[in-house]
């Protein structure tokens, strides 16, 4: 099961023993009345209000504190009442209760038509004292105390929201005083009140952030509004958003204003099943479902207000039974919202990145089962919390990393693999063990993922997860995926996307959620995808600088680039002081250090443009962390692969063929190279040396040369030097060495050819030397007759002429191999003679 539920509160477990101790065991007998003991409210500070029937059918109200794990008896009515709503203030001195006095049948039979059906009371409970009637009406009323900032000293004021099914909400201001050790209400007359909302058809209370969301119908559309309540007692309307939702049932639907037991959860074809969820990152979603006119079809919409579009999903159900079907339950999991239909499907929708469907999980069958939840009342009063009203349990909800990994391993579709991979890296708290198992899965499935590169996604998503928690708005500037789009579909659900108008915010100097939401809306206005860092410019600049001549590599610009690379490597060294298992970071790599430095420079420029309120020093640190983390992730992949295949830490000897394990590692390294090249990401210095060493050991010569010619394998000084020095000059090795040295870039060739003392190599060096001298000469003519420089031991006039001409060029100060003094005209002459004698089969002395 993908969702893991841990019961934080259970009526039978946490309240039952306490009731039994006090002689209220009858409340635990649910055979006659399932509502004898049930939860009626959950307050902001984690206190749970519940009600039960006593031995004489009297009605009791109790309180359970999640922090202290203690129960407290609040109040008792001597009659058998149906509690509709109940709330206690933060100081636990006042209790507001709304209940039904009589049913309509009871009123008629007792001739009580003049008696109101519902009563709302305000009770002094510290100690139990006066009772004040707030409402006596025939319409249902809900009550909810506002809670000030946690940790604030005891207040003499309390504020109470009263929500009527007559479509209005008002706030009562209540002043209290301490008289003779009693807390009493000061207001002698009517309590001061203020109208909060009118003409509403739906309302939801956000107890954590003290916000009221409500909907008012407007012509053919609905308008969502939000009122924010503040600790000083003030409130204001802060949000307005137009929703294209058609409502035919105008009866008021209330969410999180107390909880009825599951018997009273009637679902009609026209009832408005709607929830508003927020996320810590400033996401705002409206989840809505109306029963479809088509049998066995469920339709639900998610309005991503912070993104400016909505997605509507149509799901055809299987194995349906009309008596089993309930409305879709929407759950808030912060990074995801979940649409859950018991026995049918579980749909996890990514709030942060809803644009690509491949980052949302649609589960059916056994994967969608949540064992401990019943098919009745399922609500999400808090983020990552579920209340099952039927059995009176509150669960903390989390995504199970073990179940997610199991789902990833058995998935056959790329969309499911992508969604599970991103969920594991971005949502689940990543551990070293989970990361190791993901790398293991990647190494086994490199060839089975057809529409994405799992290595690219692992690196990009891991970097995004590690970095975005550091600075606000960084999530809008760093890439979170290697994919540009996704044209696939979700099996089992048909999706349509619609553009919607952005909500209007009205706030001043507001921090927290509203500031983040406003930032998200601004990003949408300025075309958010273009804000993410992209490597196109980096690739062009890297290619241009890589092709520059040696003498142009000493400019101030390049010096700064390489200084950036040194800072990254030195920053990385401070993280990992232990001896590395994989032989990386042990040499300099000009190309990779150039790419590192360029990435630092360009990412810094990108962040400076969009994070102007963040200081330069902080941005420098972010950029260094980002590039260092990138290199560390590649090293992490290599380390896990190295351990899995039990390879040694030493660089290989070339006189043995590679094992099957080495070939597997070589294949994985080739895919790492392909992945990083695709996104223009640097590799740890030494990667190409290690890759080439494995290639020499594992590949036949023609395949090895093919890989070199096509840029898969890169010739490095360390590896080529070791190859030339360690291998003897057998016919097979000569062929290998000759093939390698003829492919060396000129600068590298000058450095390493001297380590192969062989006529073939001497001939190559001589040819190169002559070619370079003649190219240096160009069209210049010798200014004086060529004279004998020294006696020539062999009378071979063409060679004599050539050596004399080369000597004249040398005398003019032209010397291509200045760092190799032994390569001169004399060296060319001897190489030519040796080669000629070898071709003639003669012995040279």
ZIPE-V132601 format. One record per backbone hydrogen bond with DSSP energy under -0.5 kcal/mol. CO is the residue of the C=O (numbers start at 1). NH is the residue of the N-H. Records with the same first field share a line. If there is no record, write none. Layout:
CO = NH ; NH
This chain:
2 = 4 ; 400
3 = 5
4 = 398
5 = 7
6 = 8 ; 396
9 = 394
10 = 14 ; 15
11 = 15 ; 16
15 = 19
16 = 20
17 = 21
18 = 22
19 = 22 ; 24
20 = 23
24 = 27
25 = 28
26 = 29
28 = 30
33 = 36
36 = 53
38 = 51
40 = 259
41 = 49
43 = 46
46 = 66
47 = 43 ; 49
48 = 64
49 = 40 ; 41
50 = 62
51 = 38
52 = 60
54 = 57
58 = 54 ; 60
59 = 77
60 = 52
61 = 74 ; 75
62 = 50
63 = 72
64 = 48 ; 66
65 = 69 ; 70
70 = 65
72 = 63 ; 74
75 = 61
77 = 59
79 = 59 ; 81
81 = 83
82 = 100
85 = 98
87 = 96
89 = 92
93 = 125 ; 126
94 = 89
95 = 123
96 = 87
97 = 121
98 = 84 ; 85
99 = 101 ; 119
100 = 82
103 = 107
104 = 108
105 = 109
106 = 110
107 = 112
108 = 111
112 = 115
117 = 101 ; 102
118 = 137
119 = 99
120 = 134 ; 135
121 = 97
122 = 132
123 = 95 ; 125
124 = 129
125 = 128
126 = 183
127 = 126
130 = 124
132 = 122 ; 134
135 = 120
137 = 118
140 = 165
142 = 163
144 = 161
149 = 152
156 = 176
158 = 174
159 = 146
160 = 172
161 = 144
162 = 164 ; 170
163 = 142
164 = 167 ; 168
167 = 199 ; 200
168 = 164
169 = 196 ; 197
170 = 162
171 = 194
172 = 160 ; 174
173 = 175 ; 192
174 = 158
175 = 186 ; 187
177 = 179 ; 184
179 = 182
182 = 179 ; 184
184 = 177
192 = 173
194 = 171
197 = 169
199 = 217
201 = 253
202 = 215
203 = 255
204 = 213
205 = 207
206 = 210 ; 211
210 = 229
211 = 206 ; 213
212 = 227
213 = 204
214 = 225
215 = 201 ; 202
216 = 223
218 = 221
221 = 218
222 = 224 ; 243
223 = 216
224 = 241
225 = 214
226 = 238 ; 239
227 = 212
228 = 236
230 = 233
234 = 230
236 = 228
238 = 506
239 = 226
240 = 504
241 = 224
243 = 222 ; 245
245 = 247
248 = 250
253 = 203
255 = 205
258 = 257
261 = 264
262 = 265
264 = 266
266 = 268
268 = 271
270 = 249
271 = 273
272 = 274
273 = 289
275 = 287
277 = 285
279 = 282
283 = 279
284 = 305 ; 306
285 = 277 ; 287
286 = 288 ; 303
287 = 275
288 = 301
289 = 273
294 = 297
296 = 317
297 = 292
298 = 315
299 = 290
300 = 313
301 = 288 ; 303
302 = 304 ; 311
303 = 286 ; 305
304 = 307 ; 308 ; 309
308 = 500
309 = 304
310 = 498
311 = 302
312 = 496
313 = 300 ; 315
314 = 494
315 = 298 ; 317
321 = 324 ; 325
329 = 340
331 = 333 ; 338
332 = 384
333 = 335
335 = 351 ; 352
336 = 333
337 = 349
338 = 331 ; 340
339 = 347
340 = 329
341 = 344 ; 345
344 = 365
345 = 341
346 = 348 ; 363
347 = 339 ; 349
348 = 350 ; 361
349 = 337 ; 351
351 = 354
355 = 357
356 = 359
357 = 360
360 = 362
361 = 348 ; 363
363 = 346
364 = 367
365 = 368
366 = 369
367 = 2
369 = 371
370 = 373
376 = 378
377 = 389 ; 390
379 = 387
382 = 385
384 = 397
386 = 388 ; 395
387 = 379 ; 389
388 = 391 ; 392 ; 393
392 = 11
393 = 388
394 = 8 ; 9
395 = 386 ; 397
396 = 6
398 = 4 ; 400
400 = 404
401 = 405
402 = 406
403 = 407
404 = 408
405 = 409
406 = 410
407 = 411
413 = 417
414 = 418
415 = 419
416 = 420
417 = 421
418 = 422
419 = 423
420 = 424
421 = 425
422 = 426 ; 427
423 = 427 ; 428
428 = 430
431 = 435
432 = 436
433 = 437
434 = 438
435 = 439
436 = 440
437 = 441
438 = 442
439 = 443
440 = 444
441 = 445
442 = 445
445 = 448 ; 449
448 = 450
452 = 454
453 = 457
454 = 458
455 = 459
456 = 460
457 = 461
458 = 462
459 = 463
460 = 464
461 = 465
462 = 466
463 = 467
464 = 468
467 = 470 ; 471
471 = 474
473 = 476
474 = 477 ; 478
477 = 533
489 = 491
490 = 493
492 = 316
493 = 495
494 = 314
496 = 312
498 = 310
503 = 505
504 = 240
511 = 514
512 = 516
513 = 517
514 = 518
515 = 519
516 = 520
517 = 521
518 = 522
519 = 523
520 = 524
521 = 525
522 = 526
524 = 527
527 = 530
528 = 531 ; 532
529 = 532
535 = 539
536 = 540
537 = 541
538 = 542
539 = 543
540 = 544
541 = 545
542 = 546
543 = 547
545 = 548
549 = 552
550 = 553
552 = 555
555 = 559
556 = 560
557 = 561
558 = 562
559 = 563
560 = 564
561 = 565
562 = 566
563 = 567
564 = 568
565 = 569
566 = 570
567 = 571
568 = 572
569 = 573
570 = 574
571 = 575
572 = 575 ; 576
575 = 577
582 = 584
589 = 593
590 = 594
591 = 595
592 = 596
593 = 597
594 = 598
595 = 599
596 = 600
597 = 601
598 = 602
599 = 603
600 = 604
601 = 605
602 = 606
603 = 607
604 = 608
605 = 609
606 = 610
607 = 611
611 = 614
615 = 619
616 = 620
617 = 621
618 = 622
619 = 623
620 = 624
621 = 625
622 = 626
623 = 627
624 = 628
625 = 629
626 = 630
627 = 631
628 = 632
629 = 633
630 = 634
631 = 635
632 = 636
633 = 637
634 = 638
635 = 639
636 = 640
637 = 641
638 = 642
639 = 643
640 = 644
641 = 645
642 = 647
643 = 646
653 = 656
659 = 663
660 = 664
661 = 665
662 = 666
663 = 667
664 = 668
665 = 669
666 = 670
667 = 671
668 = 672
669 = 673
670 = 674
671 = 675
672 = 676
673 = 677
674 = 678
675 = 679
676 = 681
677 = 680
684 = 687
685 = 585
686 = 690
687 = 691
688 = 692
689 = 693
690 = 694
691 = 695
692 = 696
693 = 697
694 = 698
695 = 699
697 = 658
700 = 704
701 = 705
702 = 706
703 = 707
704 = 708
705 = 709
706 = 710
707 = 712 ; 713
708 = 711
716 = 720
717 = 721
718 = 722
719 = 723
720 = 724
721 = 725
722 = 726
723 = 727
728 = 730
730 = 734
731 = 735
732 = 736
733 = 737
734 = 738
735 = 739
736 = 740
737 = 741
738 = 742
740 = 743
741 = 744
745 = 749
746 = 750
747 = 751
748 = 752
749 = 753
752 = 755
753 = 756
755 = 757
756 = 758
758 = 762
759 = 763
760 = 764
761 = 765
762 = 766
763 = 767
764 = 768
765 = 769
766 = 770
767 = 771
768 = 772
769 = 773
770 = 774
771 = 775
772 = 776
773 = 777
774 = 778
777 = 780
785 = 787
791 = 793
794 = 796
796 = 799 ; 800
797 = 801
798 = 802
799 = 803
800 = 804
801 = 805
802 = 806
803 = 807
804 = 808
805 = 809
806 = 810
807 = 811
808 = 812
809 = 812 ; 814
810 = 813
813 = 815
815 = 818
816 = 818
817 = 820
819 = 821
820 = 823
822 = 824
824 = 828
825 = 829
826 = 830
827 = 831
828 = 832
829 = 833
830 = 834
831 = 835
832 = 836
833 = 837
834 = 838
835 = 839
836 = 840
837 = 841 ; 842
838 = 841
